[in-house]
Amino acid sequence: MVKSHRPPPMIPTKFGGYVRRHFDHLDSNDLNICQRALDRVLAKLNFAKDSEEAEQAAAVVIHLYQRGVRDEVRLAVLVSAARGP
């Protein structure tokens, strides 16, 4: 019997996009990597930490991390490139 892999459901964001809901748990080391990547993105793009842009960037950082991008510099580069010059 072959099990079919069903991707996690898509959930809407308040920014008009969709994000896949993941059930992977992140530990404190994972969160530290994501936080450092997000801090780089916010500094590069001059986003306030409490802005909608920062919230959206954080969601993308987590999404990419869960997809296997584990290097904080690479995460920041990918998110920054997706957001603007």
N, C-alpha and C positions, 0 to 999 in steps of 0.2 A: 504494500500500500504506500503510495507516494503522497506525502503531505504537501499541500500547496502553501507557499509562503504568501501571506496577505500583508501588504504594507500597512503600517499604522494609519489610522484615519486622518484626514486633512481637517484642520480647524481654521476658521477664519480669524484674521487679526484685525485690529482696529485701523490698520493702515491700508486696508483693501487687498491684502494678499492672503496667502494661505501658508500654513506651516504644518508639517506632519507631526502628530503627537507621538512622542517617543516614550517608551517605558523604561529606558535605561536609566539607572541611578548613577548620579555623579557623586564622587567622593570629594573630600576637601581639597585634595591635590588637583583633581579635575577642575573644580571651581576656581582655584587659585590661578591656574593656567588661563582659563576663560576670562577671569577678571583682569589679569595683566594684559591680555590681548585687547579687551574692551578699552582699557585705559589708554593703550596706544592709539586705538581708533579715535577715541574722543579727543585726544590731544592733537592728532593729525588733522582731523576734520573740524576742530574747534566747536564741538558739541558740548552743551552743558550736561552734567550727569543726570539731571532730572528732566531732560527734554524727551519728547516723543521720538526724536531721531536716535537718542541714546538707547531707548527701550527697543526700538526696531533693530539697531545694531547688535544689541545684546542677544536678541532672539536669533539673529543670523550667526553670531559667534557660537552659540550653543548648538544650533543646527549643524554647522560645519564640524564642530568638535564631535558630535554624535555620529557624524558620517565618516569620521576617521582622520580629520585634520587635527593633529595633536600638538603641533608646534605653535607657540604663541605668536611668534613673528609672522609665520605663514598665515595664521588666522587673521591677524591684523591687516596684512597686505591684501588678502582676499576680500575682507569686508570693506576696507577703505577703497579699494578699486571698484567695488560694486556700488559704492555710495557717491563717488565723485572724484574729481582730480586731486 
